[in-house]
Amino acid sequence: MKSLSKKFREGGEVIGLVPTMGYFHEGHLSLMRKARGECERVVVSLFVNPLQFGPQEDYHLYPRDEDRDAKLAEKEGVDILFIPSVSEMYPEGYATFVEVKRLTEGLCGRFRPGHFQGVTTVVLKLFNIVKPHKVYFGMKDYQQLKVIERMTRDLDLDIEIIPCPTIREADGLAMSSRNSYLSTEERKAATVIYRSLLEAKETYRKGETKAKVLKEIVGGILRGEPLVRRIDYVEIVHPETLEPLEEVGEEGAILAVALYIGKARLIDNILLREEV
Ligand code: AMP
């Protein structure tokens, strides 16, 4: 991969990278398509990164189908599907980790200690291996996007981070590889997530700006669904600092949730901002 990147760069080609954990869905494919439209070379990395999973989390359960993924990537015109092994990425004696402070403390960071350190470490390694000019991230993982933007700025990386909109199923559920954990009944119940976010957004549009009221709308709807077995958080945060807000101000806010249905920990978010 390193020698190919070197060759691409020497040929003056713009390299786009889409980092993934595989088991592709339309969300992943939308990132690949955007990269394909903007870059001469598109690299998709597929690596289920053990560092970003907690000891009690779903690393061993995480869905995998490399053959199907390879076909889908090829169909999108991806040049290289890069699938490193765990032992190549973290050989014996591996001891270096990247930590972004502050932005990683709230939201998912509070419930998944070490998760973002695992993400930033693997992403910086992928940047160094693939040497991309542009890297594509989904807004579904909003905190991840902001953490990577911060790391890129703080460490003076000459890389452009491109945010991409969340792709949803027809009924609103944000696409996720983890949706495959859901039974038919759980899958139906999962539509409650986006419904609750839309309801709060509608109330915000009608003039309600108090975070407490808007969060209560989401919490109330989520608690009304018996298959939601645990809510990690319902938060309203500043779109850049990710600090909790009491009031949705001029700069708008991100309304974000994380919860469990069955075996799946699901996250979603929506932007609250006056449309211009
Ligand atoms: P993952 O394989 O889940 O780690 O995701 C790889 C990339 O795809 C990340 O940048 C995610 O934010 C992005 N992604 C995942 N699901 C979606 C979605 N439903 N819409 C848009 N992007 C997504």
Boltz pocket constraint, residues with backbone or C-beta under 6 A from the ligand:
constraints:
  - pocket:
      binder: B
      contacts: [[A, 19], [A, 20], [A, 21], [A, 22], [A, 26], [A, 27], [A, 28], [A, 30], [A, 31], [A, 136], [A, 137], [A, 138], [A, 139], [A, 140], [A, 141], [A, 164], [A, 165], [A, 166], [A, 167], [A, 168], [A, 174], [A, 175], [A, 176], [A, 177]]
      max_distance: 6.0
